[in-house]
Amino acid sequence: MNTLSLTGSSTRWFLRGTAVGMLLMAAVNALSYFVRSSDWSSLVGKPQSQDESIGFPLTIWEAGNTYGGLFADYPNMGVNILVAAALGSLIGMVAARHRDYLNQLVGDLDEGESATASTQRIQFSLFGLMVATTIAAVFATVASKLAVRPETLIAIYTLGPITLVALAMLPRRLSWQQRVVIITPAAFSLIAVAIAVGRGLGMEFDKVLMGIFLSWTPQSAIAAITLTSYLLVQQSREVRSEE
């Protein structure tokens, strides 16, 4: 089975490092909401105040501020993006400098993954898209009728990423690309459920998406970086033990 190679050139590793830095800053910005805001109740449809804001290192949004008809403070957002790009570039340069060693590690991981993966490729198809859409519609209907409670949103916010990863890891003998294919429609289905619950609670569409971003981004970033680091460290130990 032909899969996307994990090895790459200096440019590719630089871009990967930059993406890691940007992801870290996105996670920090999401977490800043819970530090800067004294009231999180609007995320579950029961706002008690407008003491909400988000942004790191600069505040890019706060409740009640119209920003002259704009959604956010775009100059501050630009500064935050530059900070994220600077951090990402620094990590990218480190990754590019050690590309040979990293290529050796991920190359061995790629070979091991290919050896144990199933020979049957999972592909998107019109039928598969229809099935995923139907499942999302069913989940949304059930949620809107039976689970229109703030606790349901809290569960999706806090357990969503863990549930998605567990769902993708249950099937055996699948490559990481195939597991991504499983996670994608499952994530959209869970988001559809959250939106349906939010509508039942009288919440605005963008507020539900904001809650998902604030909750899922830090969890996903920490999990992805931790898991990747663990795999690379384990592979590094195996390489050293064979020398």
trRosetta pair geometry for C-beta under 8 A, 3 or more apart (Angstrom, degrees):
i j d omega theta_ij theta_ji phi_ij phi_ji
1 114 7.0 -164 62 -145 91 89
1 117 6.5 -94 51 103 140 124
1 118 7.9 56 -29 99 154 50
1 119 5.7 -173 -42 -142 111 52
1 121 5.9 159 -140 -69 119 97
1 175 7.2 -147 102 -26 140 143
3 110 7.5 -169 89 -161 121 99
3 113 7.7 -92 80 109 165 116
3 114 6.4 -153 23 -93 130 100
3 117 7.6 67 -47 53 146 170
3 175 5.7 -130 -103 178 149 161
3 177 5.6 -166 -144 -3 106 140
4 177 6.4 128 20 -82 101 131
5 8 7.5 153 110 -61 99 70
5 110 6.4 32 -145 -147 60 162
6 106 3.9 -126 119 162 122 120
6 107 7.1 -158 70 -71 98 40
6 109 6.6 -32 55 78 160 108
6 110 4.7 -163 18 -66 112 119
7 103 4.3 60 -139 -145 101 90
7 106 5.8 169 -73 88 61 110
7 107 5.1 26 -62 -72 121 92
7 110 7.2 -85 -23 -5 87 151
8 11 7.7 -105 157 72 107 63
8 12 3.0 -101 167 93 133 144
8 13 5.6 164 87 -45 110 74
8 16 7.3 134 56 -22 152 129
8 99 7.3 -98 87 -153 71 112
8 103 7.0 -151 37 -96 46 100
9 12 4.9 101 49 7 67 101
9 13 7.2 -135 98 0 37 88
9 99 7.1 3 172 -169 27 153
10 13 5.9 -60 -149 41 31 106
10 14 6.1 35 152 -24 66 106
10 96 4.3 63 -165 -159 81 102
10 99 5.3 -107 -92 -35 61 157
11 14 5.5 -53 -147 34 31 114
11 15 6.4 29 154 -17 65 105
11 96 7.5 48 -63 -115 20 122
12 15 5.8 -54 -150 36 31 110
12 16 6.4 33 150 -20 64 105
13 16 5.4 -49 -145 35 37 115
13 17 6.3 38 154 -18 66 103
13 92 7.2 142 125 -159 62 68
13 95 4.3 -155 163 135 99 102
13 96 4.7 155 89 -86 108 56
13 98 8.0 -149 167 71 152 63
13 99 4.6 -154 0 -102 158 99
13 102 6.3 114 -121 76 134 149
14 17 5.8 -55 -150 38 30 110
14 18 6.3 33 151 -20 64 106
14 89 7.9 11 -173 -141 96 57
14 92 3.9 62 -164 172 60 108
14 93 6.6 35 -122 -73 95 41
14 95 6.5 173 -85 76 35 103
14 96 4.3 11 -64 -57 87 126
15 18 5.5 -51 -145 36 33 114
15 19 6.3 37 153 -22 64 103
15 92 6.7 65 -43 -131 15 126
16 19 5.6 -52 -150 33 31 113
16 20 6.6 35 150 -21 63 102
16 92 7.1 142 64 -116 52 82
16 95 6.0 -127 79 145 100 162
17 20 5.5 -50 -151 31 35 114
17 21 6.6 35 152 -17 65 103
17 88 6.6 138 125 -176 67 64
17 89 7.9 71 110 -143 106 14
17 90 8.0 -126 151 88 120 40
17 91 4.0 -167 -180 120 97 81
17 92 3.2 169 79 -88 113 46
17 93 7.1 -132 101 12 156 36
17 94 6.4 160 -137 55 150 79
17 95 3.6 -168 -57 11 123 133
17 96 6.9 -96 7 -23 139 80
18 21 5.7 -54 -152 36 34 111
18 22 6.3 32 152 -16 67 106
18 85 7.2 7 -157 -146 105 59
18 88 3.6 64 -153 155 56 111
18 89 5.9 27 -102 -73 97 46
18 91 6.9 169 -72 71 31 95
18 92 4.2 8 -44 -58 78 134
19 22 5.7 -54 -146 39 32 110
19 23 6.1 35 153 -22 65 106
19 88 6.8 96 -16 -147 16 123
20 23 5.6 -55 -148 36 29 113
20 24 6.4 33 152 -22 64 104
20 88 6.8 150 64 -127 59 80
20 91 5.4 -111 77 129 113 151
20 92 8.0 165 37 -64 97 70
20 95 7.9 126 18 -45 135 144
20 225 6.8 105 -150 -102 104 107
21 24 5.6 -51 -149 32 32 113
21 25 6.5 26 155 -14 64 105
21 84 6.3 145 134 -178 89 64
21 85 7.6 97 109 -134 126 15
21 86 8.0 -135 162 84 145 38
21 87 4.0 175 -165 113 117 84
21 88 2.8 -164 67 -83 125 56
21 89 7.1 -75 45 5 164 40
21 90 6.9 118 -95 49 147 81
21 91 4.5 176 -54 22 107 128
21 92 7.0 -76 -2 -26 126 88
22 25 5.8 -57 -149 39 33 108
22 26 6.3 37 151 -22 66 104
22 84 4.9 71 -117 162 62 115
22 85 7.1 26 -82 -81 97 50
22 87 7.8 157 -60 78 41 99
22 88 4.8 11 -35 -72 77 140
23 26 5.6 -51 -147 34 33 114
23 27 6.5 34 152 -19 64 104
23 221 4.9 169 156 -121 100 108
23 224 7.4 -62 160 73 154 137
23 225 7.6 171 104 -53 129 111
24 27 5.7 -55 -153 35 31 112
24 28 6.4 29 151 -18 66 105
24 84 7.9 172 71 -138 76 87
24 87 6.7 -106 73 131 123 139
24 221 6.3 148 -92 -180 42 135
24 225 7.5 56 -79 -63 93 153
25 28 5.5 -50 -144 37 36 112
25 29 6.2 39 154 -20 66 103
25 56 7.6 -155 -162 89 76 100
25 80 7.2 156 170 171 123 87
25 83 6.7 154 -128 104 142 91
25 84 3.5 -137 59 -108 165 101
25 87 6.1 143 -52 52 117 142
25 88 7.6 -76 -1 -42 122 97
26 29 5.7 -53 -148 36 30 112
26 30 6.5 33 152 -20 63 104
26 84 7.3 62 -41 -129 67 143
26 217 5.5 -111 135 -174 100 132
26 221 6.9 171 77 -69 95 142
27 30 5.7 -53 -150 35 32 112
27 31 6.4 28 153 -15 65 107
27 217 5.4 -165 -99 138 61 92
27 218 4.4 110 -159 -104 93 61
27 220 8.0 -149 -92 65 109 73
27 221 3.8 -102 -65 44 136 158
27 222 6.9 136 -153 -38 153 79
28 31 5.7 -56 -146 40 32 110
28 32 6.4 46 150 -36 64 99
28 56 5.1 -97 133 77 101 145
29 32 5.4 -42 -151 16 33 120
29 54 6.5 67 172 167 80 98
29 55 6.2 -7 -144 -125 94 30
29 56 5.1 -150 -94 34 59 92
29 60 7.7 3 -154 18 121 129
29 80 6.7 77 -92 -179 128 140
30 33 6.3 -39 -177 7 41 111
30 54 7.6 -4 -119 -154 29 123
30 213 6.2 -143 -113 141 116 77
30 214 4.8 168 -165 -133 92 48
30 215 7.8 -135 171 -22 126 19
30 217 4.3 157 -37 70 161 128
30 218 5.2 -146 86 -37 124 93
31 34 5.9 -55 -167 34 53 107
31 35 6.7 43 141 -13 75 107
31 56 7.9 -8 69 -9 82 146
31 218 5.2 86 -58 -82 99 141
32 35 5.4 -62 -150 43 43 109
32 36 5.5 27 159 -10 80 113
32 54 5.6 113 91 -154 100 61
32 55 5.9 -105 109 60 149 23
32 56 4.2 -172 -67 -36 146 110
33 36 6.3 -62 -132 46 24 98
33 37 5.4 -2 175 3 65 123
33 40 7.9 95 138 -108 101 97
33 52 7.1 7 -159 -165 92 88
33 53 7.3 -168 -125 93 60 37
33 54 4.2 -12 -82 -97 86 101
33 214 5.1 -51 44 -132 151 128
34 37 6.6 -49 -110 49 21 97
34 40 6.7 11 -115 -82 76 131
34 214 7.4 134 -39 176 94 117
36 52 7.8 76 106 -171 93 38
36 53 4.4 -86 136 79 129 94
36 54 6.4 -179 54 -86 136 32
36 55 7.3 25 -22 41 165 69
36 59 6.8 144 -146 -105 157 106
36 62 8.0 -104 144 -101 128 96
37 40 6.1 107 112 -74 124 70
37 51 6.1 135 -155 122 67 72
37 52 4.3 16 -119 -123 125 57
37 53 5.9 172 -69 32 81 56
37 54 7.4 -11 -34 -61 113 72
38 49 7.5 -14 83 76 97 139
38 51 4.6 -20 45 120 97 137
39 42 7.2 71 126 -10 97 91
39 47 7.4 80 139 -155 124 67
39 48 5.6 -134 -155 64 135 94
39 49 4.5 139 -4 53 166 102
39 50 7.8 5 63 -3 134 7
39 51 4.8 96 14 59 106 97
39 52 6.5 -81 70 -59 84 85
40 43 5.4 -26 171 14 81 120
40 44 7.9 53 130 0 82 97
40 52 7.8 113 -98 -104 44 105
41 44 6.3 -73 -164 47 49 93
41 46 4.8 -74 173 91 107 80
41 47 5.5 147 97 -111 97 30
41 48 4.8 56 44 0 154 96
41 49 7.8 89 37 25 117 68
42 45 7.6 65 -164 -66 38 12
42 46 7.5 -130 -89 69 32 36
42 47 3.8 30 -88 -88 87 98
42 52 6.5 -57 29 -52 136 151
42 63 7.7 145 -5 -97 165 147
42 207 6.3 -102 151 -156 97 129
43 153 7.2 179 139 141 76 131
43 157 7.2 57 153 -86 125 155
43 207 7.0 -159 -113 168 44 93
43 210 7.2 -119 -112 98 88 96
43 211 4.1 128 -157 -102 99 114
43 214 7.2 -87 -113 56 139 141
44 150 3.8 63 167 -150 120 103
44 153 4.9 170 -122 77 78 134
44 154 6.1 2 -98 -54 131 88
44 201 7.3 -89 163 171 54 166
44 211 7.6 117 -60 -119 54 152
45 150 6.0 -140 45 -92 103 92
45 153 7.2 142 -7 -1 104 158
45 198 6.5 -178 -68 -140 113 62
45 201 3.3 -48 -123 144 168 130
45 202 6.1 111 -157 59 112 76
45 203 4.5 -94 -95 -56 90 108
46 150 6.3 -32 -7 -84 117 142
46 201 7.9 -78 -42 180 74 121
47 50 7.3 35 178 -76 125 60
50 63 3.9 -148 -173 118 86 125
50 64 4.6 83 150 -39 145 115
51 63 7.2 -41 -3 48 6 125
52 62 6.6 159 94 -154 56 57
52 63 4.1 66 53 -19 98 121
53 59 5.3 -17 171 -146 123 120
53 61 6.4 177 -148 97 60 54
53 62 3.7 -13 -99 -101 100 89
53 63 7.0 -111 -63 3 61 72
54 59 7.1 118 78 -147 29 70
54 60 6.4 -43 96 55 78 87
54 61 5.2 3 49 59 93 96
54 62 7.7 179 16 -77 57 54
54 214 7.6 -108 -109 -100 138 112
55 58 5.5 -49 150 104 125 47
55 59 4.1 138 55 -133 134 29
55 60 3.8 151 -95 4 125 78
55 61 6.5 146 -41 22 110 63
55 73 7.7 -8 -85 52 160 115
55 76 6.4 17 -166 140 150 125
55 77 7.7 -97 -122 -86 117 65
55 80 6.3 -114 -161 -70 89 149
56 80 6.8 102 84 -128 40 117
57 79 7.6 -78 59 126 93 111
57 80 6.6 -177 29 -102 60 81
57 83 6.2 131 4 -66 106 174
58 73 7.6 -106 135 99 111 132
58 76 3.9 -136 121 -158 128 104
58 79 5.4 48 14 79 140 129
58 80 5.8 -128 44 -55 90 97
59 62 6.1 13 170 -44 129 107
59 73 6.8 61 108 32 71 143
59 76 6.3 -19 76 165 46 160
60 72 4.9 17 158 179 87 122
60 73 5.2 -142 -147 54 47 90
60 76 5.0 -163 -94 102 68 111
60 77 4.5 82 -133 -75 126 82
60 80 6.2 -63 -55 0 127 148
61 65 7.4 -174 -161 62 50 115
61 71 7.3 -28 -105 145 119 73
61 72 4.5 -59 -74 -119 96 96
61 73 6.9 -160 -66 9 46 84
62 65 4.9 59 71 5 88 125
65 73 7.9 -9 124 -50 140 99
66 69 6.2 16 157 -59 105 33
66 70 7.8 106 150 43 60 50
67 70 4.3 -75 114 66 112 89
67 71 6.9 -26 58 74 139 16
67 72 6.1 73 -29 143 173 6
67 73 5.8 -141 -117 -72 127 58
67 74 7.9 117 174 -10 136 79
70 73 8.0 118 96 -82 123 27
70 74 6.4 -70 160 -22 152 110
72 76 7.9 -111 152 64 95 102
72 77 5.8 72 119 -49 126 132
73 76 4.1 28 114 26 116 117
73 77 6.3 156 92 -21 62 87
74 77 5.1 -51 -140 37 38 118
74 78 6.3 46 157 -26 67 98
75 78 5.6 -50 -153 29 32 114
75 79 6.8 32 150 -17 63 100
76 79 5.6 -50 -152 33 38 112
76 80 6.5 38 150 -18 67 104
77 80 5.6 -54 -150 37 34 112
77 81 6.3 36 151 -21 66 104
78 81 5.6 -53 -148 34 32 112
78 82 6.5 34 152 -20 64 103
79 82 5.7 -54 -152 34 33 112
79 83 6.5 34 150 -19 65 103
80 83 5.6 -51 -150 34 34 113
80 84 6.4 35 151 -18 65 104
81 84 5.6 -53 -148 38 34 112
81 85 6.2 35 152 -20 66 105
82 85 5.6 -52 -144 37 32 112
82 86 6.3 35 154 -22 64 103
83 86 5.7 -52 -149 33 31 112
83 87 6.5 28 154 -15 64 105
84 87 5.8 -55 -149 39 31 109
84 88 6.1 31 153 -18 65 110
85 88 5.6 -55 -143 41 30 113
85 89 6.1 35 156 -24 65 105
86 89 5.8 -51 -146 33 28 111
86 90 6.6 31 153 -21 61 104
87 90 5.8 -54 -153 32 32 113
87 91 6.6 25 153 -11 65 105
88 91 5.8 -57 -148 41 33 107
88 92 5.9 37 152 -24 67 110
89 92 5.3 -54 -143 38 31 117
89 93 6.4 35 157 -23 65 101
90 93 6.0 -51 -150 30 28 109
90 94 6.8 27 151 -15 60 104
91 94 5.7 -55 -154 36 35 112
91 95 6.3 33 151 -18 68 107
92 95 5.6 -55 -146 38 33 110
92 96 6.1 31 156 -19 67 107
93 96 5.7 -52 -141 38 30 110
93 97 6.3 36 156 -25 63 106
94 97 5.8 -55 -151 32 29 114
94 98 6.7 -2 160 7 63 109
95 98 6.4 -76 -149 52 28 90
95 99 7.0 66 148 -77 63 72
95 102 6.5 23 -162 -38 78 166
96 99 5.6 -5 -157 -48 38 111
98 101 4.9 -44 179 44 90 113
98 102 5.5 93 117 -24 88 102
99 102 5.6 -62 -141 45 31 109
99 103 5.8 36 159 -26 69 107
100 103 5.8 -52 -146 33 26 112
100 104 6.7 29 153 -21 60 103
101 104 5.7 -52 -155 31 33 113
101 105 6.6 30 150 -17 65 105
102 105 5.7 -54 -149 36 35 110
102 106 6.2 18 161 -5 70 108
102 232 7.7 -21 -131 -138 78 127
103 106 6.3 -59 -136 47 28 97
103 107 5.7 37 159 -29 64 112
104 107 5.7 -55 -142 33 23 115
104 108 6.7 22 159 -16 59 104
104 239 6.8 80 135 -121 117 152
105 108 6.2 -61 -158 34 28 106
105 109 6.5 24 149 -15 64 109
105 232 5.5 50 155 -142 148 79
105 235 4.7 113 -158 109 90 131
105 236 6.0 -19 -107 -68 125 74
105 239 6.9 -88 -95 -27 74 144
106 109 5.2 -51 -146 40 41 116
106 110 6.0 48 152 -27 69 102
106 232 7.7 -24 -65 -102 78 93
106 235 7.9 108 -69 102 35 170
107 110 5.6 -50 -146 33 30 113
107 111 6.5 30 154 -18 62 103
108 111 5.8 -52 -149 34 32 111
108 112 6.4 30 154 -16 64 107
108 235 5.8 151 82 -160 122 119
108 238 7.5 -171 141 90 151 125
108 239 6.9 -164 -10 -74 165 105
109 112 5.8 -59 -150 39 31 110
109 113 6.2 31 153 -20 66 108
109 231 6.3 63 -117 162 142 117
109 235 5.6 -60 -60 -88 100 149
110 113 5.7 -55 -147 36 30 112
110 114 6.3 28 156 -18 64 107
111 114 5.8 -55 -146 37 30 109
111 115 6.4 32 155 -24 63 107
112 115 5.7 -54 -147 31 31 113
112 116 6.7 6 162 0 64 110
113 116 6.5 -74 -151 46 28 94
113 117 5.8 35 157 -40 68 112
113 175 5.6 85 159 -132 108 81
113 176 6.3 -37 -153 -11 147 96
114 117 5.7 -47 -133 21 29 116
114 175 7.1 23 -92 -102 51 119
116 173 6.2 -127 157 -122 74 66
117 173 6.2 120 -153 177 28 61
117 174 6.2 23 -141 -175 83 17
117 175 3.9 14 -120 -58 144 85
117 178 7.3 143 -156 8 115 130
118 173 4.4 88 -54 133 86 101
118 174 5.9 -13 10 -89 109 53
118 175 7.6 -117 37 -16 69 79
118 178 7.4 4 46 -12 106 173
121 178 7.4 -147 -150 -86 50 110
122 174 7.6 9 -11 -142 130 114
122 178 4.6 103 24 -137 122 96
122 181 4.9 173 109 86 123 155
122 182 7.5 0 137 -51 167 80
123 128 7.7 177 100 1 56 155
123 181 7.8 -82 -100 -136 15 153
124 128 5.7 -140 -150 78 48 134
124 129 6.5 51 -173 -55 95 95
124 181 7.1 -146 -55 -144 81 110
125 128 4.5 96 49 7 78 103
125 129 6.9 -140 91 -5 40 85
126 129 5.7 -54 -148 36 31 112
126 130 6.4 33 152 -20 64 105
127 130 5.6 -55 -151 35 32 112
127 131 6.4 33 151 -20 65 104
128 131 5.6 -51 -148 34 33 112
128 132 6.3 32 154 -18 66 105
128 185 7.8 -127 158 -53 93 155
129 132 5.7 -53 -146 38 31 110
129 133 6.2 32 154 -19 65 107
130 133 5.7 -55 -146 38 30 112
130 134 6.2 33 154 -21 64 106
131 134 5.7 -55 -149 35 30 112
131 135 6.4 30 154 -18 65 105
132 135 5.8 -53 -149 35 31 111
132 136 6.4 32 153 -19 64 106
132 185 3.7 -92 -136 -151 133 135
132 188 7.0 53 162 71 117 125
132 189 6.9 -120 -172 -57 79 107
133 136 5.7 -54 -149 36 31 113
133 137 6.3 32 152 -20 65 106
134 137 5.6 -55 -148 35 31 111
134 138 6.3 31 154 -19 66 105
135 138 5.8 -54 -148 36 31 110
135 139 6.3 29 155 -16 66 107
135 185 7.5 72 61 153 130 115
135 189 5.6 -32 114 -113 102 136
136 139 5.9 -56 -146 39 29 110
136 140 6.1 30 155 -21 65 109
136 185 7.6 -117 -49 -178 111 85
136 188 6.1 -43 -95 120 140 91
136 189 4.2 -130 -94 -112 79 72
136 192 4.3 80 -173 29 103 162
136 193 7.9 -124 -154 -39 66 74
137 140 5.7 -55 -145 37 29 112
137 141 6.3 30 155 -21 64 106
137 192 7.6 -67 -70 159 35 150
138 141 5.8 -55 -149 35 29 110
138 142 6.4 26 156 -15 65 107
139 142 5.9 -57 -147 39 30 109
139 143 6.1 28 156 -18 66 110
139 189 5.4 79 32 178 153 98
139 190 7.7 -63 143 -87 155 38
139 192 6.4 99 83 89 109 109
139 193 4.8 -63 142 -75 110 107
139 196 7.9 169 117 22 70 147
140 143 5.8 -57 -145 39 28 111
140 144 6.1 25 158 -19 65 110
140 192 4.6 -72 -69 146 115 102
140 193 5.7 -136 -88 -89 56 48
140 195 7.3 -19 -126 71 114 91
140 196 3.9 156 -160 -49 81 146
141 144 5.9 -57 -144 37 27 108
141 145 6.3 10 161 -7 63 113
141 196 7.4 -101 -54 -150 22 155
142 145 6.2 -71 -147 44 26 100
142 146 5.6 -30 178 28 68 117
142 147 7.0 34 133 7 76 109
143 146 7.0 -75 -117 56 17 77
143 147 4.7 -56 -142 59 59 111
143 148 7.2 105 154 -66 64 63
143 152 6.6 146 -153 173 99 149
143 193 4.4 133 -39 -155 160 84
143 196 4.7 107 85 90 115 124
143 197 5.0 -73 159 -58 115 90
143 200 7.7 -153 131 -3 78 141
144 147 8.0 -1 -19 54 15 72
144 148 6.2 37 -157 -67 37 108
144 196 4.2 -91 -59 171 98 109
144 197 6.9 -136 -85 -74 54 43
144 199 6.9 -14 -118 72 111 107
144 200 5.1 172 -145 -57 68 123
145 148 7.5 136 28 -21 1 106
147 152 4.4 113 158 -93 104 147
147 197 6.3 -50 108 -101 89 113
148 152 7.2 -71 -113 25 13 145
148 197 5.7 177 -117 -142 56 67
148 200 3.3 -100 -127 132 127 144
148 201 6.1 -179 -177 -53 90 74
149 152 5.0 108 62 -8 78 98
149 153 7.9 -149 99 3 50 81
149 197 7.5 -52 40 -158 42 114
149 201 7.9 111 -126 -78 8 114
150 153 5.7 -55 -159 37 45 109
150 154 6.3 46 146 -21 73 105
150 201 6.8 99 -73 -115 69 147
151 154 5.4 -52 -146 36 37 115
151 155 6.3 40 153 -23 67 102
152 155 5.7 -53 -151 33 31 112
152 156 6.6 28 151 -16 64 104
152 193 7.9 -116 163 152 116 104
152 197 5.0 -142 101 -134 128 151
153 156 5.7 -54 -148 38 35 110
153 157 6.1 36 154 -21 67 106
153 194 6.2 91 -122 -142 77 85
153 197 5.5 -172 -63 114 87 135
153 198 6.7 88 -95 -72 129 78
153 201 7.4 -49 -30 -5 136 154
153 208 7.5 -111 -131 -129 122 89
153 211 6.7 2 177 134 115 158
154 157 5.7 -54 -146 37 30 113
154 158 6.1 8 163 -3 66 114
155 158 6.3 -67 -138 47 24 96
155 159 5.4 -24 -179 26 66 120
156 159 7.0 -66 -109 56 16 80
156 160 5.0 44 -180 -65 58 108
156 190 6.2 162 -145 176 106 100
156 193 6.6 -173 -98 97 140 109
156 194 4.8 -175 132 -85 162 106
156 197 7.5 170 -5 34 144 149
156 212 7.5 -44 133 -98 108 90
157 160 6.5 -15 -116 -7 7 116
157 194 7.9 108 -56 -122 69 131
157 211 5.7 -72 -96 159 121 102
157 212 6.9 -128 -106 -97 72 47
157 214 7.8 -9 -150 80 115 88
157 215 3.7 -137 -169 -104 87 176
157 216 7.5 -116 -150 -44 53 75
158 215 6.5 -86 -68 -167 43 128
159 162 5.3 -68 -160 51 60 112
159 163 5.4 64 144 -30 88 108
160 163 5.9 -64 -148 35 24 110
160 164 6.4 19 160 -17 64 108
160 187 7.9 77 172 -130 107 74
160 190 5.6 136 -139 153 102 146
160 194 8.0 -10 -89 -56 136 132
160 212 7.2 -8 34 -138 174 88
160 215 7.1 91 28 114 123 117
160 216 5.7 -52 85 -93 130 107
160 219 7.8 128 68 73 85 152
161 164 5.7 -57 -146 36 32 111
161 165 6.3 27 159 -15 67 106
161 216 5.5 144 -51 -142 107 81
161 219 4.4 174 30 117 152 126
161 220 5.2 -148 -119 -70 139 77
161 223 6.4 177 151 5 132 152
162 165 6.0 -57 -147 39 29 108
162 166 6.2 29 155 -19 65 110
162 219 7.5 -80 -37 176 79 135
163 166 5.8 -57 -146 38 28 111
163 167 6.3 31 155 -21 64 107
163 190 7.2 139 88 -98 130 147
164 167 5.7 -54 -149 34 30 112
164 168 6.4 23 155 -14 64 107
164 183 5.2 72 171 -141 107 91
164 186 5.4 152 -128 110 86 122
164 187 5.6 34 -119 -76 144 82
164 190 6.9 -94 -69 -4 106 152
165 168 5.8 -59 -148 40 32 108
165 169 6.1 22 157 -15 67 113
165 183 7.4 16 -84 -105 44 122
165 223 6.9 -114 -62 166 155 150
166 169 5.9 -63 -141 42 28 105
166 170 6.6 48 156 -45 63 95
167 170 6.1 -38 -156 2 29 116
167 182 6.5 -160 124 147 93 116
167 183 7.3 136 81 -97 104 63
167 186 5.4 168 97 -142 153 165
168 171 7.8 -60 -177 30 36 93
168 179 4.2 86 174 -170 111 92
168 180 7.6 49 -144 -65 142 24
168 182 4.5 151 -114 86 79 122
168 183 4.7 -15 -68 -60 136 92
168 186 7.4 -143 -56 29 88 150
169 179 6.9 35 -75 -138 50 133
171 174 5.2 55 106 -21 109 133
171 179 7.8 -168 59 -97 104 81
171 182 7.2 -177 20 -76 127 158
174 178 4.2 -118 -173 86 104 129
174 179 5.5 125 117 -55 124 82
174 182 7.8 30 158 -18 163 132
175 178 5.0 98 55 6 74 100
175 179 7.3 -136 99 -5 42 87
176 179 5.4 -51 -148 35 39 114
176 180 6.6 47 151 -25 66 98
177 180 5.7 -50 -156 29 34 114
177 181 6.9 38 146 -21 63 101
178 181 5.4 -47 -155 30 40 116
178 182 6.9 41 147 -19 65 99
179 182 5.5 -48 -154 32 40 114
179 183 6.4 40 149 -21 68 104
180 183 5.6 -53 -146 35 35 111
180 184 6.4 44 156 -33 66 101
181 184 6.1 -44 -148 19 29 115
181 185 8.0 13 165 0 57 96
182 185 7.5 -72 -166 41 30 91
182 186 6.3 19 152 -12 66 123
183 186 5.6 -74 -149 47 31 112
183 187 5.8 35 159 -28 73 108
184 187 6.0 -55 -148 29 23 109
184 188 6.8 18 156 -12 60 105
185 188 5.6 -54 -148 39 39 111
185 189 6.2 43 152 -24 68 104
186 189 5.6 -53 -150 34 32 115
186 190 6.4 30 154 -17 65 105
187 190 5.8 -55 -148 37 32 108
187 191 6.3 32 153 -18 65 106
188 191 5.6 -53 -146 38 32 113
188 192 6.3 39 152 -24 64 103
189 192 5.6 -52 -152 32 31 114
189 193 6.7 34 149 -20 63 101
190 193 5.5 -47 -152 31 36 114
190 194 6.6 38 149 -19 65 102
191 194 5.5 -52 -150 35 36 113
191 195 6.4 36 152 -19 67 103
191 209 7.7 38 -159 -105 111 76
191 212 6.2 36 -117 -117 91 165
192 195 5.7 -53 -147 36 32 111
192 196 6.4 33 153 -20 65 105
193 196 5.7 -56 -150 36 31 111
193 197 6.3 29 154 -16 66 106
194 197 5.8 -55 -147 38 31 109
194 198 6.2 34 153 -21 65 108
194 208 5.4 153 139 -179 99 116
194 211 7.5 -155 180 82 131 116
194 212 6.1 112 112 -68 167 117
195 198 5.5 -54 -147 37 31 115
195 199 6.4 33 154 -21 65 102
195 205 6.5 20 -143 -136 105 78
195 208 5.3 144 -100 106 57 157
195 209 7.7 21 -86 -55 98 80
196 199 5.8 -52 -150 33 30 110
196 200 6.6 31 151 -18 62 105
197 200 5.6 -56 -153 36 34 114
197 201 6.5 23 152 -11 66 108
197 208 7.8 140 72 -123 82 131
198 201 5.7 -63 -148 43 32 105
198 203 3.9 -76 -173 64 89 124
198 204 7.8 -54 158 66 120 25
198 205 7.3 124 107 -108 136 37
198 207 6.9 171 -160 82 133 93
198 208 3.7 -81 -55 -75 165 129
199 202 7.6 48 -176 -72 32 19
199 203 6.9 -87 -68 54 27 75
199 205 7.7 16 -74 -81 92 73
203 207 5.0 -119 179 76 105 126
203 208 5.7 111 115 -51 132 93
204 207 4.5 92 64 -1 86 107
204 208 7.6 -157 92 -6 49 82
205 208 6.2 -60 -163 31 33 108
205 209 6.7 24 149 -10 67 108
206 209 5.5 -54 -147 42 41 112
206 210 6.1 49 151 -27 68 103
207 210 5.4 -49 -147 33 32 117
207 211 6.6 37 151 -21 62 101
208 211 5.7 -52 -154 32 33 112
208 212 6.6 32 150 -17 65 103
209 212 5.6 -51 -149 36 36 112
209 213 6.3 38 152 -19 67 104
210 213 5.7 -53 -148 36 32 111
210 214 6.2 28 156 -17 66 109
211 214 5.8 -56 -142 39 29 109
211 215 6.1 12 163 -6 65 115
212 215 6.2 -68 -141 46 25 100
212 216 5.3 1 174 -1 68 122
213 216 6.6 -58 -117 46 17 94
213 217 5.5 20 -178 -26 59 119
214 217 6.9 -40 -122 26 11 108
214 218 7.9 0 171 -2 44 105
215 218 7.5 -76 -170 36 23 96
215 219 6.8 6 155 -4 61 120
216 219 5.8 -71 -150 47 35 109
216 220 5.5 30 161 -20 76 114
217 220 6.0 -59 -139 39 24 107
217 221 6.1 22 163 -18 63 111
218 221 5.8 -58 -142 39 28 109
218 222 6.1 23 163 -15 66 110
219 222 6.2 -61 -146 40 25 106
219 223 6.0 20 159 -16 63 113
220 223 5.8 -59 -142 41 27 109
220 224 6.0 24 161 -19 65 111
221 224 6.0 -57 -142 37 25 107
221 225 6.2 15 164 -10 63 112
222 225 6.2 -61 -143 43 25 104
222 226 5.9 22 161 -18 64 115
223 226 5.9 -60 -141 41 24 109
223 227 6.0 20 163 -16 64 112
224 227 6.1 -58 -142 39 24 106
224 228 6.1 20 160 -15 62 112
225 228 5.9 -56 -142 40 27 109
225 229 6.1 28 158 -19 64 110
226 229 5.9 -58 -146 38 26 110
226 230 6.2 28 155 -22 63 108
227 230 5.7 -54 -147 34 30 113
227 231 6.4 28 156 -17 64 105
228 231 5.9 -56 -149 36 30 109
228 232 6.3 25 156 -15 65 109
229 232 5.9 -59 -146 40 30 108
229 233 6.1 29 156 -19 66 108
230 233 5.9 -56 -146 37 28 109
230 234 6.2 27 157 -17 64 108
231 234 5.8 -56 -147 38 29 111
231 235 6.2 26 156 -17 65 109
232 235 5.7 -55 -144 40 30 109
232 236 6.1 36 154 -24 64 106
233 236 5.6 -52 -147 34 30 115
233 237 6.6 32 153 -20 63 102
234 237 5.8 -53 -153 32 32 111
234 238 6.6 30 150 -17 64 104
235 238 5.6 -53 -150 35 36 112
235 239 6.4 38 152 -21 67 103
236 239 5.7 -52 -148 34 32 111
236 240 6.4 28 155 -15 65 107
237 240 5.8 -57 -147 39 31 108
237 241 6.2 30 155 -21 65 108
238 241 5.7 -56 -145 36 30 111
238 242 6.5 26 156 -18 64 108
239 242 6.0 -62 -153 36 29 108
239 243 6.8 37 150 -32 63 102
240 243 5.7 -46 -152 18 37 116
